[in-house]
Amino acid sequence: MTKVVVASCSPKMHEKTFRKTVQDAGLNPYQLEMVNLREQCSWVHKDKVEATQKAKDLVRGGVFRAARLEALFRRK
């Protein structure tokens, strides 16, 4: 089963957009994991090396979490 990890901006702003895109691609929209690099890395670190390492760790964690996601389905 395919899972999707998006490492970019805040889920508050764009989670609906990415879930719709995943669904439009024929995948389960609930098997999406978002990693917030903007607020958790680029906006809070001045040291680029430190921010890059943290970003790698966050993405690694997102992939680890996505691997364990289970398909969900809407109920009426």
PDB file with SEQRES, HELIX, SHEET and CRYST1 records, atoms N, CA, C and O in Angstrom:
SEQRES   1 A   76  MET THR LYS VAL VAL VAL ALA SER CYS SER PRO LYS MET          
SEQRES   2 A   76  HIS GLU LYS THR PHE ARG LYS THR VAL GLN ASP ALA GLY          
SEQRES   3 A   76  LEU ASN PRO TYR GLN LEU GLU MET VAL ASN LEU ARG GLU          
SEQRES   4 A   76  GLN CYS SER TRP VAL HIS LYS ASP LYS VAL GLU ALA THR          
SEQRES   5 A   76  GLN LYS ALA LYS ASP LEU VAL ARG GLY GLY VAL PHE ARG          
SEQRES   6 A   76  ALA ALA ARG LEU GLU ALA LEU PHE ARG ARG LYS                  
HELIX    1 AA1 PRO A   11  ASP A   24  1                                  14    
HELIX    2 AA2 LEU A   37  LEU A   37  1                                   1    
HELIX    3 AA3 ARG A   38  SER A   42  3                                   5    
HELIX    4 AA4 LYS A   48  ALA A   66  1                                  19    
SHEET    1 AA1 2 VAL A   4  SER A   8  0                                        
SHEET    2 AA1 2 LEU A  32  ASN A  36  1                                        
CRYST1    1.000    1.000    1.000  90.00  90.00  90.00 P 1           1          
ATOM      1  N   MET A   1       0.842  -1.175   0.000  1.00  0.00           N  
ATOM      2  CA  MET A   1       0.000   0.000   0.000  1.00  0.00           C  
ATOM      3  C   MET A   1       0.892   1.245   0.000  1.00  0.00           C  
ATOM      4  O   MET A   1       1.888   1.287   0.723  1.00  0.00           O  
ATOM      5  N   THR A   2       0.554   2.233  -0.783  1.00  0.00           N  
ATOM      6  CA  THR A   2       1.348   3.450  -0.916  1.00  0.00           C  
ATOM      7  C   THR A   2       0.972   4.463   0.156  1.00  0.00           C  
ATOM      8  O   THR A   2      -0.203   4.710   0.424  1.00  0.00           O  
ATOM      9  N   LYS A   3       1.992   5.035   0.753  1.00  0.00           N  
ATOM     10  CA  LYS A   3       1.815   6.115   1.714  1.00  0.00           C  
ATOM     11  C   LYS A   3       2.570   7.332   1.201  1.00  0.00           C  
ATOM     12  O   LYS A   3       3.498   7.199   0.403  1.00  0.00           O  
ATOM     13  N   VAL A   4       2.177   8.517   1.656  1.00  0.00           N  
ATOM     14  CA  VAL A   4       2.771   9.752   1.156  1.00  0.00           C  
ATOM     15  C   VAL A   4       3.283  10.574   2.327  1.00  0.00           C  
ATOM     16  O   VAL A   4       2.581  10.754   3.323  1.00  0.00           O  
ATOM     17  N   VAL A   5       4.513  11.074   2.206  1.00  0.00           N  
ATOM     18  CA  VAL A   5       5.078  11.992   3.186  1.00  0.00           C  
ATOM     19  C   VAL A   5       5.351  13.304   2.463  1.00  0.00           C  
ATOM     20  O   VAL A   5       6.032  13.332   1.439  1.00  0.00           O  
ATOM     21  N   VAL A   6       4.811  14.389   3.009  1.00  0.00           N  
ATOM     22  CA  VAL A   6       5.057  15.724   2.467  1.00  0.00           C  
ATOM     23  C   VAL A   6       5.843  16.484   3.519  1.00  0.00           C  
ATOM     24  O   VAL A   6       5.374  16.665   4.643  1.00  0.00           O  
ATOM     25  N   ALA A   7       7.032  16.927   3.160  1.00  0.00           N  
ATOM     26  CA  ALA A   7       7.869  17.701   4.081  1.00  0.00           C  
ATOM     27  C   ALA A   7       7.934  19.125   3.547  1.00  0.00           C  
ATOM     28  O   ALA A   7       8.663  19.418   2.599  1.00  0.00           O  
ATOM     29  N   SER A   8       7.161  20.002   4.173  1.00  0.00           N  
ATOM     30  CA  SER A   8       7.118  21.379   3.680  1.00  0.00           C  
ATOM     31  C   SER A   8       6.624  22.313   4.769  1.00  0.00           C  
ATOM     32  O   SER A   8       7.335  22.582   5.738  1.00  0.00           O  
ATOM     33  N   CYS A   9       5.426  22.796   4.610  1.00  0.00           N  
ATOM     34  CA  CYS A   9       4.886  23.824   5.479  1.00  0.00           C  
ATOM     35  C   CYS A   9       3.850  23.256   6.448  1.00  0.00           C  
ATOM     36  O   CYS A   9       3.680  22.043   6.573  1.00  0.00           O  
ATOM     37  N   SER A  10       3.176  24.160   7.114  1.00  0.00           N  
ATOM     38  CA  SER A  10       2.241  23.798   8.170  1.00  0.00           C  
ATOM     39  C   SER A  10       1.037  23.007   7.670  1.00  0.00           C  
ATOM     40  O   SER A  10       0.416  23.385   6.677  1.00  0.00           O  
ATOM     41  N   PRO A  11       0.704  21.914   8.351  1.00  0.00           N  
ATOM     42  CA  PRO A  11      -0.517  21.190   8.015  1.00  0.00           C  
ATOM     43  C   PRO A  11      -1.759  22.064   8.207  1.00  0.00           C  
ATOM     44  O   PRO A  11      -2.767  21.864   7.530  1.00  0.00           O  
ATOM     45  N   LYS A  12      -1.689  23.016   9.111  1.00  0.00           N  
ATOM     46  CA  LYS A  12      -2.829  23.919   9.321  1.00  0.00           C  
ATOM     47  C   LYS A  12      -3.218  24.624   8.028  1.00  0.00           C  
ATOM     48  O   LYS A  12      -4.399  24.848   7.763  1.00  0.00           O  
ATOM     49  N   MET A  13      -2.216  24.972   7.227  1.00  0.00           N  
ATOM     50  CA  MET A  13      -2.480  25.728   6.010  1.00  0.00           C  
ATOM     51  C   MET A  13      -2.802  24.839   4.808  1.00  0.00           C  
ATOM     52  O   MET A  13      -3.644  25.197   3.986  1.00  0.00           O  
ATOM     53  N   HIS A  14      -2.145  23.693   4.699  1.00  0.00           N  
ATOM     54  CA  HIS A  14      -2.205  22.960   3.440  1.00  0.00           C  
ATOM     55  C   HIS A  14      -2.584  21.486   3.536  1.00  0.00           C  
ATOM     56  O   HIS A  14      -2.553  20.787   2.523  1.00  0.00           O  
ATOM     57  N   GLU A  15      -2.940  20.995   4.712  1.00  0.00           N  
ATOM     58  CA  GLU A  15      -3.252  19.574   4.836  1.00  0.00           C  
ATOM     59  C   GLU A  15      -4.427  19.171   3.945  1.00  0.00           C  
ATOM     60  O   GLU A  15      -4.373  18.129   3.291  1.00  0.00           O  
ATOM     61  N   LYS A  16      -5.474  19.971   3.911  1.00  0.00           N  
ATOM     62  CA  LYS A  16      -6.637  19.654   3.069  1.00  0.00           C  
ATOM     63  C   LYS A  16      -6.239  19.553   1.598  1.00  0.00           C  
ATOM     64  O   LYS A  16      -6.698  18.666   0.878  1.00  0.00           O  
ATOM     65  N   THR A  17      -5.381  20.472   1.164  1.00  0.00           N  
ATOM     66  CA  THR A  17      -4.932  20.480  -0.231  1.00  0.00           C  
ATOM     67  C   THR A  17      -4.179  19.196  -0.559  1.00  0.00           C  
ATOM     68  O   THR A  17      -4.436  18.562  -1.582  1.00  0.00           O  
ATOM     69  N   PHE A  18      -3.249  18.815   0.312  1.00  0.00           N  
ATOM     70  CA  PHE A  18      -2.472  17.610   0.050  1.00  0.00           C  
ATOM     71  C   PHE A  18      -3.325  16.350   0.158  1.00  0.00           C  
ATOM     72  O   PHE A  18      -3.137  15.416  -0.621  1.00  0.00           O  
ATOM     73  N   ARG A  19      -4.258  16.306   1.109  1.00  0.00           N  
ATOM     74  CA  ARG A  19      -5.143  15.132   1.209  1.00  0.00           C  
ATOM     75  C   ARG A  19      -5.968  14.980  -0.073  1.00  0.00           C  
ATOM     76  O   ARG A  19      -6.148  13.870  -0.572  1.00  0.00           O  
ATOM     77  N   LYS A  20      -6.465  16.101  -0.600  1.00  0.00           N  
ATOM     78  CA  LYS A  20      -7.247  16.056  -1.841  1.00  0.00           C  
ATOM     79  C   LYS A  20      -6.367  15.588  -3.004  1.00  0.00           C  
ATOM     80  O   LYS A  20      -6.802  14.790  -3.835  1.00  0.00           O  
ATOM     81  N   THR A  21      -5.154  16.078  -3.057  1.00  0.00           N  
ATOM     82  CA  THR A  21      -4.235  15.671  -4.123  1.00  0.00           C  
ATOM     83  C   THR A  21      -3.952  14.174  -4.054  1.00  0.00           C  
ATOM     84  O   THR A  21      -3.939  13.493  -5.079  1.00  0.00           O  
ATOM     85  N   VAL A  22      -3.727  13.665  -2.847  1.00  0.00           N  
ATOM     86  CA  VAL A  22      -3.489  12.228  -2.661  1.00  0.00           C  
ATOM     87  C   VAL A  22      -4.715  11.439  -3.105  1.00  0.00           C  
ATOM     88  O   VAL A  22      -4.592  10.424  -3.791  1.00  0.00           O  
ATOM     89  N   GLN A  23      -5.896  11.907  -2.714  1.00  0.00           N  
ATOM     90  CA  GLN A  23      -7.146  11.231  -3.100  1.00  0.00           C  
ATOM     91  C   GLN A  23      -7.342  11.286  -4.617  1.00  0.00           C  
ATOM     92  O   GLN A  23      -7.736  10.292  -5.225  1.00  0.00           O  
ATOM     93  N   ASP A  24      -7.070  12.435  -5.227  1.00  0.00           N  
ATOM     94  CA  ASP A  24      -7.203  12.571  -6.681  1.00  0.00           C  
ATOM     95  C   ASP A  24      -6.256  11.622  -7.428  1.00  0.00           C  
ATOM     96  O   ASP A  24      -6.525  11.230  -8.563  1.00  0.00           O  
ATOM     97  N   ALA A  25      -5.151  11.263  -6.777  1.00  0.00           N  
ATOM     98  CA  ALA A  25      -4.195  10.323  -7.379  1.00  0.00           C  
ATOM     99  C   ALA A  25      -4.636   8.875  -7.183  1.00  0.00           C  
ATOM    100  O   ALA A  25      -3.954   7.948  -7.618  1.00  0.00           O  
ATOM    101  N   GLY A  26      -5.786   8.686  -6.523  1.00  0.00           N  
ATOM    102  CA  GLY A  26      -6.317   7.345  -6.338  1.00  0.00           C  
ATOM    103  C   GLY A  26      -5.818   6.644  -5.085  1.00  0.00           C  
ATOM    104  O   GLY A  26      -5.969   5.430  -4.945  1.00  0.00           O  
ATOM    105  N   LEU A  27      -5.220   7.410  -4.168  1.00  0.00           N  
ATOM    106  CA  LEU A  27      -4.701   6.840  -2.934  1.00  0.00           C  
ATOM    107  C   LEU A  27      -5.602   7.215  -1.759  1.00  0.00           C  
ATOM    108  O   LEU A  27      -6.433   8.116  -1.865  1.00  0.00           O  
ATOM    109  N   ASN A  28      -5.429   6.524  -0.653  1.00  0.00           N  
ATOM    110  CA  ASN A  28      -6.205   6.815   0.550  1.00  0.00           C  
ATOM    111  C   ASN A  28      -5.690   8.128   1.158  1.00  0.00           C  
ATOM    112  O   ASN A  28      -4.515   8.218   1.516  1.00  0.00           O  
ATOM    113  N   PRO A  29      -6.545   9.136   1.277  1.00  0.00           N  
ATOM    114  CA  PRO A  29      -6.094  10.444   1.765  1.00  0.00           C  
ATOM    115  C   PRO A  29      -5.657  10.433   3.228  1.00  0.00           C  
ATOM    116  O   PRO A  29      -5.025  11.381   3.694  1.00  0.00           O  
ATOM    117  N   TYR A  30      -5.989   9.373   3.950  1.00  0.00           N  
ATOM    118  CA  TYR A  30      -5.603   9.286   5.353  1.00  0.00           C  
ATOM    119  C   TYR A  30      -4.261   8.592   5.545  1.00  0.00           C  
ATOM    120  O   TYR A  30      -3.823   8.366   6.673  1.00  0.00           O  
ATOM    121  N   GLN A  31      -3.620   8.258   4.441  1.00  0.00           N  
ATOM    122  CA  GLN A  31      -2.281   7.686   4.523  1.00  0.00           C  
ATOM    123  C   GLN A  31      -1.264   8.733   4.069  1.00  0.00           C  
ATOM    124  O   GLN A  31      -0.334   8.455   3.312  1.00  0.00           O  
ATOM    125  N   LEU A  32      -1.482   9.931   4.562  1.00  0.00           N  
ATOM    126  CA  LEU A  32      -0.614  11.078   4.316  1.00  0.00           C  
ATOM    127  C   LEU A  32      -0.023  11.516   5.641  1.00  0.00           C  
ATOM    128  O   LEU A  32      -0.738  11.661   6.632  1.00  0.00           O  
ATOM    129  N   GLU A  33       1.269  11.724   5.657  1.00  0.00           N  
ATOM    130  CA  GLU A  33       1.951  12.262   6.838  1.00  0.00           C  
ATOM    131  C   GLU A  33       2.613  13.565   6.421  1.00  0.00           C  
ATOM    132  O   GLU A  33       3.344  13.608   5.431  1.00  0.00           O  
ATOM    133  N   MET A  34       2.359  14.623   7.172  1.00  0.00           N  
ATOM    134  CA  MET A  34       2.966  15.918   6.869  1.00  0.00           C  
ATOM    135  C   MET A  34       4.029  16.249   7.905  1.00  0.00           C  
ATOM    136  O   MET A  34       3.813  16.103   9.108  1.00  0.00           O  
ATOM    137  N   VAL A  35       5.180  16.697   7.418  1.00  0.00           N  
ATOM    138  CA  VAL A  35       6.286  17.118   8.264  1.00  0.00           C  
ATOM    139  C   VAL A  35       6.428  18.625   8.081  1.00  0.00           C  
ATOM    140  O   VAL A  35       6.623  19.108   6.966  1.00  0.00           O  
ATOM    141  N   ASN A  36       6.329  19.356   9.173  1.00  0.00           N  
ATOM    142  CA  ASN A  36       6.320  20.816   9.142  1.00  0.00           C  
ATOM    143  C   ASN A  36       7.745  21.367   9.249  1.00  0.00           C  
ATOM    144  O   ASN A  36       8.221  21.649  10.349  1.00  0.00           O  
ATOM    145  N   LEU A  37       8.417  21.518   8.121  1.00  0.00           N  
ATOM    146  CA  LEU A  37       9.787  22.015   8.134  1.00  0.00           C  
ATOM    147  C   LEU A  37       9.863  23.530   8.293  1.00  0.00           C  
ATOM    148  O   LEU A  37      10.835  24.046   8.845  1.00  0.00           O  
ATOM    149  N   ARG A  38       8.872  24.228   7.827  1.00  0.00           N  
ATOM    150  CA  ARG A  38       8.929  25.687   7.888  1.00  0.00           C  
ATOM    151  C   ARG A  38       8.952  26.183   9.325  1.00  0.00           C  
ATOM    152  O   ARG A  38       9.882  26.886   9.721  1.00  0.00           O  
ATOM    153  N   GLU A  39       7.941  25.827  10.111  1.00  0.00           N  
ATOM    154  CA  GLU A  39       7.871  26.324  11.480  1.00  0.00           C  
ATOM    155  C   GLU A  39       8.833  25.615  12.426  1.00  0.00           C  
ATOM    156  O   GLU A  39       9.259  26.205  13.419  1.00  0.00           O  
ATOM    157  N   GLN A  40       9.187  24.361  12.139  1.00  0.00           N  
ATOM    158  CA  GLN A  40      10.032  23.616  13.060  1.00  0.00           C  
ATOM    159  C   GLN A  40      11.518  23.667  12.727  1.00  0.00           C  
ATOM    160  O   GLN A  40      12.350  23.262  13.539  1.00  0.00           O  
ATOM    161  N   CYS A  41      11.856  24.162  11.539  1.00  0.00           N  
ATOM    162  CA  CYS A  41      13.281  24.246  11.167  1.00  0.00           C  
ATOM    163  C   CYS A  41      13.663  25.621  10.646  1.00  0.00           C  
ATOM    164  O   CYS A  41      14.410  26.359  11.290  1.00  0.00           O  
ATOM    165  N   SER A  42      13.147  25.951   9.490  1.00  0.00           N  
ATOM    166  CA  SER A  42      13.651  27.148   8.811  1.00  0.00           C  
ATOM    167  C   SER A  42      13.349  28.451   9.548  1.00  0.00           C  
ATOM    168  O   SER A  42      14.127  29.400   9.446  1.00  0.00           O  
ATOM    169  N   TRP A  43      12.263  28.523  10.274  1.00  0.00           N  
ATOM    170  CA  TRP A  43      11.934  29.766  10.978  1.00  0.00           C  
ATOM    171  C   TRP A  43      12.580  29.865  12.353  1.00  0.00           C  
ATOM    172  O   TRP A  43      12.662  30.961  12.907  1.00  0.00           O  
ATOM    173  N   VAL A  44      13.040  28.756  12.917  1.00  0.00           N  
ATOM    174  CA  VAL A  44      13.532  28.790  14.295  1.00  0.00           C  
ATOM    175  C   VAL A  44      15.042  28.605  14.430  1.00  0.00           C  
ATOM    176  O   VAL A  44      15.581  28.759  15.527  1.00  0.00           O  
ATOM    177  N   HIS A  45      15.727  28.281  13.353  1.00  0.00           N  
ATOM    178  CA  HIS A  45      17.175  28.068  13.422  1.00  0.00           C  
ATOM    179  C   HIS A  45      17.915  29.050  12.545  1.00  0.00           C  
ATOM    180  O   HIS A  45      17.536  29.290  11.399  1.00  0.00           O  
ATOM    181  N   LYS A  46      18.975  29.615  13.095  1.00  0.00           N  
ATOM    182  CA  LYS A  46      19.844  30.487  12.297  1.00  0.00           C  
ATOM    183  C   LYS A  46      21.000  29.684  11.708  1.00  0.00           C  
ATOM    184  O   LYS A  46      21.537  30.037  10.658  1.00  0.00           O  
ATOM    185  N   ASP A  47      21.375  28.617  12.381  1.00  0.00           N  
ATOM    186  CA  ASP A  47      22.467  27.765  11.931  1.00  0.00           C  
ATOM    187  C   ASP A  47      21.934  26.796  10.877  1.00  0.00           C  
ATOM    188  O   ASP A  47      21.136  25.911  11.187  1.00  0.00           O  
ATOM    189  N   LYS A  48      22.375  26.963   9.639  1.00  0.00           N  
ATOM    190  CA  LYS A  48      21.859  26.148   8.532  1.00  0.00           C  
ATOM    191  C   LYS A  48      22.212  24.667   8.673  1.00  0.00           C  
ATOM    192  O   LYS A  48      21.417  23.803   8.302  1.00  0.00           O  
ATOM    193  N   VAL A  49      23.379  24.377   9.197  1.00  0.00           N  
ATOM    194  CA  VAL A  49      23.784  22.976   9.371  1.00  0.00           C  
ATOM    195  C   VAL A  49      22.880  22.304  10.402  1.00  0.00           C  
ATOM    196  O   VAL A  49      22.415  21.184  10.193  1.00  0.00           O  
ATOM    197  N   GLU A  50      22.637  22.994  11.510  1.00  0.00           N  
ATOM    198  CA  GLU A  50      21.752  22.458  12.549  1.00  0.00           C  
ATOM    199  C   GLU A  50      20.333  22.278  12.015  1.00  0.00           C  
ATOM    200  O   GLU A  50      19.693  21.259  12.273  1.00  0.00           O  
ATOM    201  N   ALA A  51      19.845  23.266  11.272  1.00  0.00           N  
ATOM    202  CA  ALA A  51      18.496  23.187  10.708  1.00  0.00           C  
ATOM    203  C   ALA A  51      18.381  22.042   9.714  1.00  0.00           C  
ATOM    204  O   ALA A  51      17.365  21.348   9.675  1.00  0.00           O  
ATOM    205  N   THR A  52      19.420  21.844   8.911  1.00  0.00           N  
ATOM    206  CA  THR A  52      19.403  20.754   7.930  1.00  0.00           C  
ATOM    207  C   THR A  52      19.379  19.398   8.629  1.00  0.00           C  
ATOM    208  O   THR A  52      18.644  18.501   8.217  1.00  0.00           O  
ATOM    209  N   GLN A  53      20.175  19.244   9.678  1.00  0.00           N  
ATOM    210  CA  GLN A  53      20.186  17.975  10.412  1.00  0.00           C  
ATOM    211  C   GLN A  53      18.825  17.723  11.057  1.00  0.00           C  
ATOM    212  O   GLN A  53      18.322  16.600  11.034  1.00  0.00           O  
ATOM    213  N   LYS A  54      18.235  18.763  11.627  1.00  0.00           N  
ATOM    214  CA  LYS A  54      16.921  18.611  12.252  1.00  0.00           C  
ATOM    215  C   LYS A  54      15.875  18.248  11.195  1.00  0.00           C  
ATOM    216  O   LYS A  54      15.011  17.405  11.437  1.00  0.00           O  
ATOM    217  N   ALA A  55      15.955  18.882  10.028  1.00  0.00           N  
ATOM    218  CA  ALA A  55      15.017  18.579   8.942  1.00  0.00           C  
ATOM    219  C   ALA A  55      15.133  17.113   8.534  1.00  0.00           C  
ATOM    220  O   ALA A  55      14.120  16.444   8.329  1.00  0.00           O  
ATOM    221  N   LYS A  56      16.353  16.617   8.417  1.00  0.00           N  
ATOM    222  CA  LYS A  56      16.558  15.197   8.069  1.00  0.00           C  
ATOM    223  C   LYS A  56      15.938  14.288   9.125  1.00  0.00           C  
ATOM    224  O   LYS A  56      15.297  13.289   8.801  1.00  0.00           O  
ATOM    225  N   ASP A  57      16.138  14.647  10.390  1.00  0.00           N  
ATOM    226  CA  ASP A  57      15.565  13.847  11.479  1.00  0.00           C  
ATOM    227  C   ASP A  57      14.043  13.868  11.439  1.00  0.00           C  
ATOM    228  O   ASP A  57      13.400  12.836  11.628  1.00  0.00           O  
ATOM    229  N   LEU A  58      13.464  15.042  11.194  1.00  0.00           N  
ATOM    230  CA  LEU A  58      11.999  15.151  11.123  1.00  0.00           C  
ATOM    231  C   LEU A  58      11.434  14.350   9.955  1.00  0.00           C  
ATOM    232  O   LEU A  58      10.411  13.681  10.099  1.00  0.00           O  
ATOM    233  N   VAL A  59      12.086  14.413   8.815  1.00  0.00           N  
ATOM    234  CA  VAL A  59      11.622  13.653   7.645  1.00  0.00           C  
ATOM    235  C   VAL A  59      11.749  12.156   7.929  1.00  0.00           C  
ATOM    236  O   VAL A  59      10.846  11.384   7.605  1.00  0.00           O  
ATOM    237  N   ARG A  60      12.854  11.747   8.525  1.00  0.00           N  
ATOM    238  CA  ARG A  60      13.038  10.336   8.883  1.00  0.00           C  
ATOM    239  C   ARG A  60      11.905   9.877   9.811  1.00  0.00           C  
ATOM    240  O   ARG A  60      11.352   8.791   9.639  1.00  0.00           O  
ATOM    241  N   GLY A  61      11.571  10.717  10.792  1.00  0.00           N  
ATOM    242  CA  GLY A  61      10.463  10.394  11.692  1.00  0.00           C  
ATOM    243  C   GLY A  61       9.135  10.329  10.961  1.00  0.00           C  
ATOM    244  O   GLY A  61       8.303   9.470  11.255  1.00  0.00           O  
ATOM    245  N   GLY A  62       8.927  11.242   9.998  1.00  0.00           N  
ATOM    246  CA  GLY A  62       7.700  11.231   9.210  1.00  0.00           C  
ATOM    247  C   GLY A  62       7.559   9.968   8.383  1.00  0.00           C  
ATOM    248  O   GLY A  62       6.466   9.415   8.264  1.00  0.00           O  
ATOM    249  N   VAL A  63       8.656   9.514   7.818  1.00  0.00           N  
ATOM    250  CA  VAL A  63       8.647   8.273   7.032  1.00  0.00           C  
ATOM    251  C   VAL A  63       8.358   7.085   7.949  1.00  0.00           C  
ATOM    252  O   VAL A  63       7.578   6.200   7.596  1.00  0.00           O  
ATOM    253  N   PHE A  64       8.986   7.066   9.126  1.00  0.00           N  
ATOM    254  CA  PHE A  64       8.766   6.007  10.093  1.00  0.00           C  
ATOM    255  C   PHE A  64       7.290   5.953  10.505  1.00  0.00           C  
ATOM    256  O   PHE A  64       6.695   4.878  10.582  1.00  0.00           O  
ATOM    257  N   ARG A  65       6.717   7.118  10.766  1.00  0.00           N  
ATOM    258  CA  ARG A  65       5.306   7.180  11.162  1.00  0.00           C  
ATOM    259  C   ARG A  65       4.387   6.766  10.005  1.00  0.00           C  
ATOM    260  O   ARG A  65       3.433   6.014  10.206  1.00  0.00           O  
ATOM    261  N   ALA A  66       4.676   7.258   8.800  1.00  0.00           N  
ATOM    262  CA  ALA A  66       3.845   6.938   7.639  1.00  0.00           C  
ATOM    263  C   ALA A  66       3.814   5.439   7.373  1.00  0.00           C  
ATOM    264  O   ALA A  66       2.795   4.903   6.939  1.00  0.00           O  
ATOM    265  N   ALA A  67       4.914   4.770   7.630  1.00  0.00           N  
ATOM    266  CA  ALA A  67       4.975   3.320   7.396  1.00  0.00           C  
ATOM    267  C   ALA A  67       3.964   2.574   8.256  1.00  0.00           C  
ATOM    268  O   ALA A  67       3.580   1.450   7.934  1.00  0.00           O  
ATOM    269  N   ARG A  68       3.535   3.194   9.343  1.00  0.00           N  
ATOM    270  CA  ARG A  68       2.606   2.542  10.265  1.00  0.00           C  
ATOM    271  C   ARG A  68       1.164   3.027  10.135  1.00  0.00           C  
ATOM    272  O   ARG A  68       0.285   2.573  10.868  1.00  0.00           O  
ATOM    273  N   LEU A  69       0.923   3.940   9.211  1.00  0.00           N  
ATOM    274  CA  LEU A  69      -0.445   4.428   9.007  1.00  0.00           C  
ATOM    275  C   LEU A  69      -1.319   3.322   8.433  1.00  0.00           C  
ATOM    276  O   LEU A  69      -0.866   2.508   7.629  1.00  0.00           O  
ATOM    277  N   GLU A  70      -2.551   3.306   8.851  1.00  0.00           N  
ATOM    278  CA  GLU A  70      -3.509   2.356   8.312  1.00  0.00           C  
ATOM    279  C   GLU A  70      -4.569   3.110   7.530  1.00  0.00           C  
ATOM    280  O   GLU A  70      -4.880   4.261   7.836  1.00  0.00           O  
ATOM    281  N   ALA A  71      -5.111   2.465   6.537  1.00  0.00           N  
ATOM    282  CA  ALA A  71      -6.138   3.095   5.705  1.00  0.00           C  
ATOM    283  C   ALA A  71      -7.403   3.348   6.544  1.00  0.00           C  
ATOM    284  O   ALA A  71      -7.845   2.490   7.308  1.00  0.00           O  
ATOM    285  N   LEU A  72      -7.956   4.528   6.377  1.00  0.00           N  
ATOM    286  CA  LEU A  72      -9.225   4.874   7.010  1.00  0.00           C  
ATOM    287  C   LEU A  72     -10.222   5.164   5.901  1.00  0.00           C  
ATOM    288  O   LEU A  72      -9.848   5.518   4.783  1.00  0.00           O  
ATOM    289  N   PHE A  73     -11.486   5.008   6.227  1.00  0.00           N  
ATOM    290  CA  PHE A  73     -12.531   5.260   5.241  1.00  0.00           C  
ATOM    291  C   PHE A  73     -13.631   6.075   5.890  1.00  0.00           C  
ATOM    292  O   PHE A  73     -13.966   5.852   7.053  1.00  0.00           O  
ATOM    293  N   ARG A  74     -14.193   7.013   5.155  1.00  0.00           N  
ATOM    294  CA  ARG A  74     -15.286   7.844   5.663  1.00  0.00           C  
ATOM    295  C   ARG A  74     -16.537   7.023   5.829  1.00  0.00           C  
ATOM    296  O   ARG A  74     -16.829   6.131   5.033  1.00  0.00           O  
ATOM    297  N   ARG A  75     -17.277   7.338   6.885  1.00  0.00           N  
ATOM    298  CA  ARG A  75     -18.569   6.701   7.103  1.00  0.00           C  
ATOM    299  C   ARG A  75     -19.638   7.746   6.947  1.00  0.00           C  
ATOM    300  O   ARG A  75     -19.418   8.928   7.207  1.00  0.00           O  
ATOM    301  N   LYS A  76     -20.801   7.299   6.520  1.00  0.00           N  
ATOM    302  CA  LYS A  76     -21.920   8.229   6.352  1.00  0.00           C  
ATOM    303  C   LYS A  76     -22.717   8.315   7.635  1.00  0.00           C  
ATOM    304  O   LYS A  76     -23.704   9.047   7.700  1.00  0.00           O  
TER     305      LYS A  76                                                      
END                                                                             
